[in-house]
Amino acid sequence: MDHLLAAAEEFTSPGRVLDLREYGHGNVNDTFLVTVTGLAKPHFILQRLNLNVFRRPELVMGNLCIVSRHVRRRLALALLGAGRRFEVPRVLLTREGRDHFLDPGGSFWRALSFIEAAETFDTVKDTGHAQEVGYALGRFHHLLSDLSPDHLADTLPGFHITPGYLAHYDEVLGRQGGSRSPEVNYGLRFVAARRAWAHVLEDARAQGKLGLRPIHGDPKVNNVMLDTATGQAAGMVDLDTVKPGLLHYDIGDCLRSGCNPLGEETVNWEAVRFEPELCRAILTGYLSLAQDFLTETDYAYLYDGIRLIAFELGLRFFTDYLAGNVYFKARHPEHNLVRALVQFKLTERIESQAAAIGAIIRDLR
């Protein structure tokens, strides 16, 4: 605990730490909520970045500063509507004016402003919540729509590049031996049946049909903050994965997360479903702000993005399980296998409702 307190105190001058506790359910970084006295804001977020994932943390911080400044400038001129607010975390500086602190053990710490009077949920509560999740992503994309992706570093090379994940899967699988459980065999068959199709978005980008833009990278439901009084979207958090990418990665990830009422951590993977009503609500919120920057070709690949990202995350969990749980935090040895099965079942549900999802997209255009 002493090392946590020492890290927090680097960002509190002239304040004093009153409380420090774990916060959220992130799979990569260690996150803490710090309560302080003597500062204008009573709380901030302290995080220890996972340097096994973010090998160049200075690029993460650079992107975070660029996006935060750009969003604040745009928000100063935006008309959000009566009673609405929207925020993204702001980088806090150490006593020496740096955007991070390296402790004696080599851990990389940073502090971010806390969005007060707001909360997150791991799953969507109802269609109103779903529409606000879509609105938040649409607002985020809209605020960054005039920021050139060239200004952002690629902090996670290969992130959301499904063919790259397939290549890594093949490498890991080639090292496997011994007997396999029925669940593992299901996963092997599932991936094999979708290999050729998994290149769909990257092929479209290579052909010039889709282009890179600033993306969030991880816009799942619990990265959208809701105002505790109004229930409206108050901001988006977890911007470590902001980078140049395809908007379809974000849209697909948002719908993958938001349209599965059981959530990605359920153990009841065979009961997982994809709810078209929640899909319609999320896209209604998103497209209320995205009409200005989506192209005809963007619309043509929306369904592919929804289907692909569920498959991709399942593939990543499955590969990590086969590799010995080296990337995602796992609470037990089978955790990442169950997570993979959830996403594979969700992909199946999306595929079975392709016509309904396509009709929703056409209706809302």
Long-range contacts (C-beta under 8 A, 24 or more apart in sequence): 3-103, 3-105, 3-107, 4-32, 4-46, 6-103, 7-46, 7-48, 7-101, 7-103, 7-107, 7-109, 8-32, 8-34, 8-46, 8-111, 10-94, 10-95, 10-101, 10-109, 10-111, 11-44, 11-46, 11-92, 11-93, 11-94, 11-95, 11-101, 11-111, 12-36, 12-38, 12-39, 13-95, 14-38, 14-39, 15-39, 20-46, 24-120, 24-222, 25-122, 25-222, 26-238, 27-328, 27-329, 28-53, 28-240, 28-328, 28-329, 29-240, 33-114, 34-111, 41-113, 41-114, 41-116, 42-116, 43-114, 43-116, 44-92, 44-111, 44-112, 44-113, 44-114, 45-89, 45-111, 45-112, 45-113, 45-114, 46-109, 46-110, 46-111, 47-109, 47-110, 47-111, 47-112, 48-107, 48-108, 48-109, 49-108, 49-109, 49-110, 49-240, 51-106, 51-108, 52-327, 53-156, 53-327, 54-155, 54-156, 54-240, 56-153, 56-155, 57-100, 57-108, 57-110, 58-100, 59-153, 59-155, 60-155, 60-240, 61-91, 61-99, 61-100, 61-110, 62-153, 63-152, 63-153, 63-155, 63-239, 63-242, 63-243, 64-89, 64-91, 64-239, 64-240, 64-242, 65-91, 65-99, 66-147, 66-151, 66-152, 67-144, 67-147, 67-152, 67-214, 67-239, 67-242, 68-239, 70-143, 70-144, 70-147, 71-140, 71-143, 71-144, 74-143, 74-146, 75-143, 78-143, 83-230, 83-232, 84-230, 84-232, 85-227, 85-234, 85-235, 86-136, 86-139, 86-233, 86-234, 86-235, 87-113, 87-115, 87-225, 87-234, 87-235, 88-140, 88-235, 88-236, 88-237, 88-239, 89-113, 89-114, 89-115, 89-235, 89-237, 89-239, 115-225, 115-234, 115-235, 115-237, 117-227, 117-228, 117-229, 117-234, 118-225, 118-226, 118-227, 118-228, 118-234, 118-235, 119-225, 119-226, 119-228, 120-221, 120-222, 120-223, 120-224, 120-225, 120-226, 120-237, 121-221, 121-222, 121-226, 122-221, 122-222, 122-263, 122-265, 123-221, 123-260, 123-261, 123-262, 123-263, 124-221, 124-258, 124-259, 124-261, 124-278, 127-277, 127-278, 127-280, 127-281, 128-231, 128-281, 129-226, 129-231, 130-258, 130-259, 130-278, 130-281, 130-282, 130-285, 131-281, 131-282, 131-284, 131-285, 132-224, 132-226, 132-231, 132-232, 132-233, 132-285, 133-221, 133-224, 133-233, 133-254, 133-258, 133-282, 133-285, 134-254, 134-258, 134-281, 134-282, 134-283, 134-284, 134-285, 134-286, 134-287, 134-288, 135-232, 135-233, 135-285, 135-286, 135-288, 135-289, 136-219, 136-224, 136-225, 136-233, 136-235, 136-236, 136-285, 137-216, 137-219, 137-224, 137-236, 137-250, 137-251, 137-254, 137-285, 137-286, 138-285, 138-286, 138-287, 138-288, 138-289, 138-290, 139-233, 139-289, 140-216, 140-219, 140-236, 141-213, 141-214, 141-215, 141-247, 141-250, 141-289, 141-290, 141-293, 142-289, 142-290, 142-292, 142-293, 144-213, 144-214, 145-213, 145-292, 145-293, 147-214, 149-212, 149-213, 149-214, 149-244, 149-245, 150-244, 152-214, 152-242, 152-243, 152-244, 153-243, 154-243, 154-244, 155-240, 155-241, 155-242, 155-243, 156-217, 156-241, 156-243, 159-217, 159-241, 159-243, 159-245, 160-217, 160-245, 160-246, 160-249, 160-309, 160-312, 161-202, 162-198, 162-199, 162-201, 162-202, 162-308, 162-311, 162-312, 162-315, 163-198, 163-199, 163-202, 165-312, 165-315, 165-316, 165-319, 166-191, 166-195, 166-198, 166-315, 168-319, 169-315, 169-318, 169-319, 169-322, 172-319, 172-322, 172-323, 173-322, 176-322, 183-337, 183-341, 184-322, 184-337, 186-341, 186-344, 187-314, 187-318, 187-337, 187-340, 187-341, 187-344, 190-314, 190-344, 190-347, 191-315, 191-318, 194-311, 194-347, 198-308, 198-311, 198-312, 198-315, 200-301, 200-304, 200-308, 201-246, 201-248, 201-249, 201-301, 201-304, 201-305, 201-308, 204-297, 204-301, 205-246, 209-297, 209-301, 210-246, 210-248, 210-297, 210-298, 210-301, 211-246, 212-244, 212-245, 212-246, 213-244, 213-245, 213-246, 213-247, 214-242, 214-243, 214-244, 214-245, 215-242, 215-243, 215-244, 215-245, 215-246, 215-247, 215-249, 215-250, 216-241, 216-242, 216-250, 217-241, 217-242, 217-243, 217-245, 217-249, 217-250, 218-253, 219-250, 219-253, 219-254, 219-257, 220-253, 220-254, 220-256, 220-257, 220-258, 220-264, 221-254, 221-257, 221-258, 222-257, 246-305, 247-294, 247-298, 248-298, 248-301, 248-302, 248-304, 248-305, 248-308, 248-309, 249-305, 249-309, 251-286, 251-302, 251-305, 251-306, 252-305, 252-306, 252-307, 252-308, 252-309, 252-310, 253-309, 253-313, 254-282, 254-286, 255-279, 255-282, 255-283, 255-306, 256-306, 256-309, 256-310, 256-313, 256-343, 256-346, 258-282, 260-342, 260-346, 262-342, 264-313, 264-339, 264-342, 264-343, 265-339, 265-342, 266-342, 267-338, 269-338, 269-341, 269-342, 269-345, 270-345, 272-342, 272-345, 272-346, 272-349, 273-346, 273-349, 274-346, 274-349, 274-350, 274-353, 276-353, 276-356, 276-357, 276-360, 279-306, 279-357, 279-360, 280-360, 280-363, 280-364, 283-360, 283-361, 283-364, 284-364, 287-364, 287-365, 299-361, 299-365, 302-361, 303-354, 303-357, 303-358, 303-361, 306-350, 306-357, 307-347, 307-350, 307-351, 307-354, 310-343, 310-346, 310-347, 310-350, 311-343, 311-344, 311-347, 313-343, 314-339, 314-340, 314-341, 314-342, 314-343, 314-344, 314-346, 314-347, 315-340, 317-343, 318-344
